[in-house]
Amino acid sequence: MSLILKHDPSEYALCPEGLHKAQIATIEPLNQVETPFGIKDQISIVVQTEITDEEGKPYTLATRFNRSLHEKAKLRQALERLNGRKFTPEQLHEGIDLESFLGRHCNILVVHNPTEERTYANIDVFMPYNEGSAEVAKSAKNSSGEMIRLNNRSEYADAANS
């Protein structure tokens, strides 16, 4: 007996375009990824928006970056925007701990990019979120107050297994 599974691109709700409050849910190394410019070492930053779809679930968006802190690298630009300031030479020399961005609230600008197959919602830019009273979703932290990666949260594991 064969099991055939087809991807239906229309089955996913598209995050609306515009400026949205979000939270960094996970940061994952993708390691060596084939790109139009050759094989690159990349990371993925995944966010969940405060707005929800028809089912009441937050929109989840991911974006990839080359693993570089060069002054013109998009990863460095995004991290500096999230920080609200440029990194000092000392910070760059010591290294930037990406885990410190996990759970951070931010604003994201979502744009729609149509292709022949479907339209994608992409993060165009990250911006700092300055409201100090922002509350992290209860499922995002464990009992000791530490941030739980998105793929380790029970509701994410339940959805992946269904």
C-alpha positions in Angstrom: 0.0 0.0 0.0 1.4 3.4 -1.0 1.0 6.5 1.1 0.9 9.7 -1.1 1.1 13.0 0.6 0.7 16.2 -1.5 1.4 19.7 -0.3 -1.5 22.1 -0.5 -0.1 25.6 -0.3 -3.6 27.1 0.3 -3.9 25.2 3.6 -1.8 27.8 5.5 -3.2 31.1 6.7 -1.2 34.0 5.4 0.0 36.6 8.0 -1.4 40.0 7.0 1.0 42.6 5.6 2.1 45.4 7.9 3.7 46.1 11.2 3.1 43.5 13.9 4.2 42.9 17.4 6.0 39.6 17.7 8.2 37.5 20.0 11.3 35.6 19.0 10.3 32.0 19.5 13.4 30.1 18.4 16.8 30.6 16.8 18.1 27.5 15.0 21.3 26.8 13.2 20.6 25.5 9.7 24.3 24.8 9.0 25.3 24.3 5.4 22.4 25.4 3.0 22.6 25.5 -0.8 21.8 29.0 -2.0 21.9 30.7 -5.4 25.3 32.0 -4.3 26.7 28.6 -3.2 26.7 26.7 0.1 26.3 29.1 3.1 26.2 28.5 6.8 22.9 29.9 7.9 20.6 30.3 10.9 16.8 30.7 11.1 15.0 33.1 13.4 11.4 32.2 14.1 8.9 34.6 15.5 5.3 34.4 16.6 3.0 37.4 16.1 0.6 38.7 18.7 -2.1 38.7 16.1 -3.8 35.3 15.5 -5.4 33.5 12.6 -9.0 32.3 12.3 -8.3 29.4 14.7 -6.8 31.7 17.3 -3.2 30.6 16.7 -0.5 33.2 16.4 1.1 33.5 13.0 4.6 31.9 12.9 7.1 33.3 10.5 10.8 32.4 9.9 13.6 34.1 8.1 17.1 32.9 7.2 20.3 34.7 7.6 23.9 33.9 6.6 25.8 33.3 9.7 27.9 36.5 9.6 28.4 39.6 11.7 30.1 41.6 8.9 29.0 45.2 9.0 27.0 44.7 5.8 25.5 41.3 6.8 21.7 41.2 7.2 22.0 39.2 10.4 24.0 41.9 12.1 21.7 44.6 10.8 18.6 42.7 12.2 20.3 42.1 15.6 21.4 45.7 15.9 17.9 46.8 15.1 16.5 44.5 17.7 19.1 45.8 20.2 18.1 49.4 19.3 21.8 50.3 18.8 24.9 49.2 17.0 27.2 46.6 18.6 30.4 47.9 20.1 33.8 46.6 18.9 34.2 44.9 22.3 30.8 43.1 21.9 31.8 41.9 18.4 35.2 40.8 19.7 33.6 38.8 22.6 30.8 37.4 20.3 27.1 38.0 20.2 25.1 35.4 22.1 22.1 34.7 19.9 20.4 32.9 22.8 20.0 36.3 24.5 17.5 37.3 21.8 15.3 34.3 22.5 12.0 35.4 23.9 12.6 39.0 23.0 9.6 41.1 21.9 10.0 43.0 18.7 8.1 44.6 15.9 8.3 43.0 12.5 7.3 44.4 9.1 5.6 41.7 7.1 5.5 41.9 3.3 3.8 39.5 0.8 5.9 38.1 -2.0 4.0 36.3 -4.7 5.5 33.5 -6.8 3.9 31.3 -9.5 2.9 28.7 -6.8 1.6 30.9 -4.0 2.1 34.1 -2.0 4.5 34.1 0.9 4.5 36.3 4.0 8.1 37.3 4.8 9.7 39.4 7.5 11.1 42.4 5.8 12.6 44.1 8.8 13.0 43.6 12.6 12.5 46.6 14.9 12.9 47.0 18.7 9.8 46.7 20.9 9.9 49.3 23.6 6.9 48.6 25.7 8.4 47.3 29.0 5.2 45.7 30.2 4.9 43.1 27.4 4.0 39.7 28.8 5.5 36.5 27.3 2.9 33.8 26.5 2.5 31.5 29.4 3.5 28.4 27.4 6.7 30.2 26.3 8.4 29.9 29.8 8.9 27.0 32.1 8.3 27.0 35.8 11.7 28.5 36.5 11.0 31.4 34.2 13.4 30.3 31.4 12.3 30.6 27.8 11.2 27.4 26.1 12.1 27.1 22.4 9.1 26.9 20.1 9.8 23.4 18.9 10.0 22.2 22.6 6.6 23.6 23.6 3.8 21.1 24.0 1.4 22.8 21.6 4.1 22.9 18.9 4.9 19.2 19.4 1.2 18.3 19.3 0.7 20.1 16.0 3.8 18.5 14.5 2.7 15.0 15.4 -0.8 15.5 14.0 
